[in-house]
Amino acid sequence: MWRAGLTPEEGLAAHDAAASLLAAVLRGVPPEARGYHGQLTDAEGFAAMYCDEVLVHGYDITLGLGVLYCLQATTDKEGG
């Protein structure tokens, strides 16, 4: 939950908890289940929308936590 004086560590811990909860729910839903966030979608699409929201609003999140927002491109060892 957001509150005044939230530290970056607490904010990230809350995000991690929410992401873990979402992942657990998505693993448990039947294939025909649909979620809604502007449009109906299956579990995979709903997870993708969550990732999009974090990326799109990442600046807002870090601004609220008082930390620098800097996206850095990374690649794995396979070059992907």
C-alpha positions as CSV (number, residue, x, y, z in Angstrom):
1,M,0.0,0.0,0.0
2,W,1.3,3.5,-0.9
3,R,2.0,5.8,2.0
4,A,3.9,9.0,2.7
5,G,7.6,8.2,3.5
6,L,7.6,4.9,1.6
7,T,11.2,3.9,1.0
8,P,12.3,2.6,-2.4
9,E,13.0,-0.8,-0.9
10,E,9.5,-1.0,0.6
11,G,8.0,0.1,-2.7
12,L,9.9,-2.5,-4.6
13,A,8.9,-5.1,-2.0
14,A,5.3,-4.2,-2.5
15,H,5.7,-4.5,-6.3
16,D,7.4,-7.9,-5.9
17,A,4.6,-9.2,-3.7
18,A,1.9,-8.0,-6.2
19,A,3.8,-9.5,-9.1
20,S,4.1,-12.8,-7.2
21,L,0.4,-12.8,-6.4
22,L,-0.5,-12.1,-10.0
23,A,1.8,-14.9,-11.2
24,A,0.2,-17.4,-8.8
25,V,-3.3,-16.4,-9.9
26,L,-2.4,-16.6,-13.6
27,R,-0.9,-20.1,-13.1
28,G,-4.1,-21.3,-11.5
29,V,-6.8,-20.1,-14.0
30,P,-8.3,-22.4,-16.6
31,P,-7.3,-21.7,-20.2
32,E,-10.8,-20.3,-21.0
33,A,-10.6,-17.7,-18.2
34,R,-10.5,-14.1,-19.3
35,G,-9.3,-10.9,-17.5
36,Y,-10.2,-7.4,-18.3
37,H,-8.0,-4.3,-18.5
38,G,-9.4,-2.2,-21.3
39,Q,-10.2,-5.4,-23.2
40,L,-10.7,-9.1,-22.6
41,T,-7.7,-11.3,-22.7
42,D,-6.4,-14.7,-21.6
43,A,-3.9,-15.1,-18.8
44,E,-0.9,-14.7,-21.0
45,G,-2.2,-11.4,-22.4
46,F,-3.2,-10.2,-18.9
47,A,0.4,-10.9,-17.7
48,A,1.7,-9.0,-20.7
49,M,-0.5,-6.0,-19.9
50,Y,0.9,-6.0,-16.4
51,C,4.5,-5.9,-17.7
52,D,3.5,-3.1,-20.1
53,E,2.0,-1.1,-17.2
54,V,5.2,-1.4,-15.1
55,L,7.3,-0.2,-18.1
56,V,4.9,2.6,-19.1
57,H,4.5,3.9,-15.6
58,G,8.0,3.1,-14.3
59,Y,9.0,6.7,-14.4
60,D,6.0,7.7,-12.3
61,I,6.8,4.9,-9.8
62,T,10.4,5.9,-9.4
63,L,9.5,9.6,-9.2
64,G,7.1,8.8,-6.3
65,L,9.9,6.8,-4.6
66,G,12.5,9.6,-5.2
67,V,14.9,7.4,-7.1
68,L,16.5,7.8,-10.6
69,Y,14.6,6.2,-13.5
70,C,17.0,4.7,-16.0
71,L,16.2,1.9,-18.4
72,Q,19.2,-0.1,-19.4
73,A,19.2,-2.5,-22.3
74,T,20.5,-5.9,-21.3
75,T,21.2,-9.1,-23.2
76,D,21.7,-12.7,-22.0
77,K,24.8,-14.7,-22.8
78,E,23.1,-16.0,-25.9
79,G,22.9,-12.5,-27.3
80,G,19.1,-12.3,-27.0
